[in-house]
Amino acid sequence: MSSRFSDSCEYAARNAVTNAFPCGDAISASSASNLACAAAWAPVSVAAAAVVLLAVLEQRTRWAGRWWARIAGAALASSFTGPLQADSLVAGVTLTRLHLLVGLALII
């Protein structure tokens, strides 16, 4: 009985990981899965690029904080073109909130 329980827990854990990170094989994966993968990793890649940019600014300029705020603010403003093209008002508001959350976390 306990082996059946451990097998079902392992199956549930495997499915949870698969559903949390739906990045499958690019050839056999559906377009919805690829879109979910891109949506899951986009904030991570933007944050990594922001860290690199801030490190470069700190090494090469005297006022890195000022430049950082300007560049990050411009990037945040330009990122709102995506939510403006949303299919519904609810989706647009949700995307706008997510963009604000990620943008403000990176700026501050």
Secondary structure, DSSP 8 states (H G I E B T S, - for coil): -HHHHHHHHHHHHHHHHHHHS----TTTS-HHHHHHHHHHHHHHHHHHHHHHHHHHHHHH-S-HHHHHHHHHHHHHHHHTHHHHT-SSHHHHHHHHHHHHHHHHHHH-
